[in-house]
């Protein structure tokens, strides 16, 4: 029942975050975004999922996703919450050394440091088995040397370091690829020699920019490795499942924000002496959008609870479904909101037009809806693969 009915503690947290978010105007630049991040961190919202022993709130992804949803519902989603505390903070808390935890978790929790996450590659796409970023040891020094490229990495310019997914060199084909993925995670500080970033020119109207990264024989100390180099997919999905849950929260929050704008407009906009919201052609699509968002939230809460309970397998299935449901619900809610406002839906005054592009992020990243359908058809339904 915990996934169906929120506890009083969660209700109180939701109300507190919603009240906080409403006191901040919509952030349209990096400076405003930073102020919001720091204010949220000061109240304990950014690090709510991180261990208390390292300055966090001692809660879980359930609580962190709730925070992001409410910030998004107020029009102020913080995209880096998906990355810094949810992915990077979780991975370091679960698999990092004591030194890594002491160095990174307190500043991630209090908002004074951020960490980005780099996994996607130009030629790999959704096929993580084609990752070609390699890490080899220098036999003489014990250092790691990383070589490769990453794309669509959010907020690298804001982050103090990037958690890079590579693989240790093994016997492989000439082009560096192998069918046996052995992913490893490395903390790469922003100013490390050989670590270069280039902004990607995006149509997406977001404060957090996207970057292409180049790692040209980047030399890292032995302790830059997070976790065990032989742990493989376990460590990787310890970060990717929270990422999917948090992306669902991002989409649900955005959908709620758009829907609230449309409902308010439909109540007040009068044509032929009647508010347009009285007409079923307007009211029913908005009601359907609300239902879809609520259903997506239920799956998100289930996924978060499973993850926090330590059920990585169950959380993987539910997190993928939650991300799919939230992406679809978000796009539909935004589309219907814009349509409800008509021409006004495309004006800067009402702030909905920018969401037409932004809402697609929940469908595309961090994994496309088609790949989620592949996952469910293969892993849940047991259907054969076509690839």
N, C-alpha and C positions, 0 to 999 in steps of 0.2 A: 504493500500500500504506500510505501514511502515514495514510490515513483509517480503515484497518482495524486496524492494530497501533500502539499507542502507543509513542513513543520512550522511552528510558530517562529522559530529562529530564522528560517528561510524567508518567511513573510516579512519579518522585521528587517532583515537585510535588504530585501527587495524594495521595501518602502524607503529605507534610508538612502539607498543608492539612487532611487528615482528622485527623491527630494534634492539630493546633492546635484544630480545631473541637470535638473531644471534651473539651478542657480548659475549655470554656465551657458553663455551664448554659444551658438554654433561655431566650432573651430574651423577656420578656413586657411590657417597658415601654421607653419611649424612652431612659431613662438607660442601661439595660443594652444596648440596641441600639447606642447611641453608643459605649459602652466596647468592644463587640465590633468595631465599625467601625474605631475608632482603633487597636485592637490588630492587626487584620488589615492596616490601612494601614502600620503600623510595620514589618511583615514584608514589605511590598512587594506584598501580594496585591490591594489595591484598585486600584492603578495599574499592574498588570502589563502591560496592553495599551498604555499611553501611552508616547510616545517617551522614550528615555533622556536626550536632551538637555534635557528639561523635567522630570526627576525620576522618570519612569516606568520600567517594567521592560523596555521595548523589545520586548515580545512582541506577541501579538495577541489577537483574540477567542477563538481556540482556547484559549489559556491562561486567559483571564478566565472563560470559560464553565466550564472545569474547576474553577476556584476556587469559583464559585457552586454548582455541582453538589455538591461535597463539603461545603460549608457546609450546604446543604439536606439532604443525606443524614445529617448529624449533628443535624438539627432546628433549625438556625440559619440559614435563608436570609436574605440581606440584599437585600431588594427593590430598594433604591436602587442596587445594583450594575448593575441593568438600565438605569438612567437616567443616573446621574452619570458613571461612567467609560465605559460602553458606548455610550450615545447621545451625550451632550453632549461628553464628552472626545474621542470619535472625530471628531465633526463639527468641533470646534475644531482638532484636530490636522491634519485634512485640508484644511480650508478657511479657518481663521481667519488673521487677520493676525499678524505677529510679535508685536505688542503684546498681542493677545488670548491668544496662546499663552503668553507670559511671565507674564501676569496670572493665567490660570486653570489651566493644566495642572499646574504644580508643586503648588498646594494641592489640586487634585482628586486628584492621585496620592498625596499624603501624608495625605489624609483630613481636612485642616483646613478644607476648604470642600466644599460639595455644590451640585449644580445639579439642578433639576427640569426636566421637559420637558412643554410644553403644546401639544397638537395637537387633541385631541377637542373637538367643540363640540356644544351641545345639539341643534341642528337638522341637523348634518352626519353624525353617526354614522360609519359606515365609508366614507362617500362624501366623500373629502377634497377633491373638486372643489366641494363646497358650503361650504367654509370661508369665513366672512364676516369674520373678523378682518382688518382692513385696516391698511396702513401708508402714510402719505402724507408727503411731504417738506414741511417749512416752507421756502418759497423764500427767506425772509429770513435764516434762520439755518443752514439745512442739516440741522436736526434731523429725526428721524423722529417721527411722532405715530401711536400705535397705538390702535385702538378695536375692542372685541369681547369675546367671552366664551369661556371654556374650562371643561370639566368633566372630572372623574375624573383630576385631576392629582395624582400621588403625592408626598407628602413636601414640599409647598411650605413648611410651617412649619419644616422642618429645613434647607431649602436657602437658600443665600446669594443665589441668583438662579435664574430660570427661563428656559430657552430656549424662546421662543414662536414658533410657526409662524403666520405671517400671510401676506398676499399684498399686493403693491403694487397701488395703485389703478389700474385701467384702465377703458376704456369697458365698462360693465356694465349689467345690468338695474337697475330701480329699487330692488330690495331688496338690492342690493349683491353679488349672486352673479354669477358668470360661469362659463361652461363651460370656459374656458381657465385652468387653474390655473397660477399663477405664484408658487409658494411662496417665502417668504424667512424667514430665521431671525434672531431678535433676542435678545440677552441683556438681560433685564429684572431689575435688582437688586430684592431683596425689598422694600425700603422706598421704592421709587419712587412719587412722588405719582400718584394715580389708579389704582394697581395694588392691587386689593382681593381678599381671599380669604375664602371661607366654607366651613367644613368640611361635608362631605356625611355625613349620618347613615347609616352602613353597618352591615349585619349582619355583615360580614366582620370576623373577629377578627384584626387585624393591628396591629403597632406603627405602621407607616406609614399615616397617615390620607390620605383622599381629599378633594380640594378643588374647589370651583367658583371660577373666577377671573373678575374683571371688569376690563377695561382701558378706562378712561374718559379718552380723550385723553391717554394716557400719553406724555409727551415724553422722548425718548431722544436722546443725542448721535449724530452720524453714525457713529461707530465702534462703535455697538451692533450694527450689521448684521454677521452672520457670513457671509463669503464674498461671492459675486457675486449681485446682485439679479436677474440674468438667467440664472443657472445652472439654476433650476427644480428639477425632480424629482431631478436627480443628487445635490444636496446633501441633500435630504430623505431619500432612500433610503440614503444613506451612514450615516444614523443608524437607520433603521427596520430594515434587514437585521440589524445587530447586536442590535437589540431583540428580534427574533424568535428569534435564536439563544440569547440569554440567557434569554428566557422559556422556551424548551425546557429549558435547564439548570435553571431554577427548578422546572419540573414534574418533571423526572427526579429531581432531588434529593429533592423532597417524596415522590415515589412510592417511592424507595428507602428513605426513612426509615420510611414506613408499612409497607412490605413487611418490613423488618427486625424491626419490632415484632411483626408477625403471625407471622413465622417463629419468633421466640424463644418466643412464647406457644404456638404449635402444637407445639413440641418439649417443652415443660414441662407443659402442661395435659393431665391424664390423666383419661380417662373409661373405665369398664369395663376398667381395668388396662392401658390402652394410650394412649400419647400421641395426641392427636387428629391430629397431623401424619402419623401412619402411615396414616390413611384417605385414599383417593384423592379423595374428595369435598372434602377440605380441601387436600390436597397439590397436586392438579392445577391448581386455580384460582390458587394461589400461584405455581406454576411458570409458568403462562401469563402472569401479571403480570410476572414477572421477564423472560421472553422479550420481552414488549412494551416494557419499559423499555430493554432492551439494544438492540433494533432502533431505537428512537427515538434512543438515544445515537449510534448509527452515523450516522444521517442528520444529527444535530446536528453531529457532528464533520466530516462532509463539508461542510456549509454553512459552518462556521467556517473550514475550510481554504480553501475557494473564496474566501471574503471576504478572508482574509489574503493570498491570492495575487493579489488585485486583480481577480478576476472578479466584478464587481458583478451582471451578468446571471445567471450561473450560481448565484451566492450567493442571489439573490432567490428563485429557484425552490426551491432546497434549503432555505433558511431557512423559507419558508412550510410546506414539507412537514415539516420537523423540528418546528416549532411545533405543527402539527396532530398529528403522531404522539405527541409528548410530552404534549400535553394529554389525549389519549385514554388514553394509558398511565397517566398520573398519576391520573386520575379512577377508572379501573378498579382500580388498585393500592390506593388509599385505600378504595374501596368494599369490596374483598375483605378488606382488613385489618380494617376495622370488623366485617364479617360474621364473620370468623374468631374474633374475640374475643367475639362475641355481645353481651350486656349490658355486659360490661366495655369494649367498644369505644366506648361512649357515656359513660364516666366520665372525670372530670378526671384521675384517677390515671394512666391510660394515654395520655392526650394525643392521641387519634386523632379524637375527635368534631369538634374545631375544624377539622380538615383537610377535613371533608366540604364545607364552604363554600369554604375556601381553594383546594382543588384545582380548583374551577370557574374560578378566575381564569385558569389556563393554557388553558382552552377558550375563554374569552370575550375576554381581553385579550392583546395590544393589537389583535388583529383576530379576529373570530369564526371558528369552524371552517367555517361556511357560506361566508364570504367567501374563505377559503383554497380551498375546493372550487371556488368560482367562478374563482379565479385559475388553478388547475391545469386546469380544463376549458377555459378560454379560451386561456391562454398556452401551456400544454404540449400539450393535445390539439387545440387549434384549433377548438373547438366555438363556435357563434355565441352571442352574448350575448342575454339576454332583457331587458336594460335599457340 
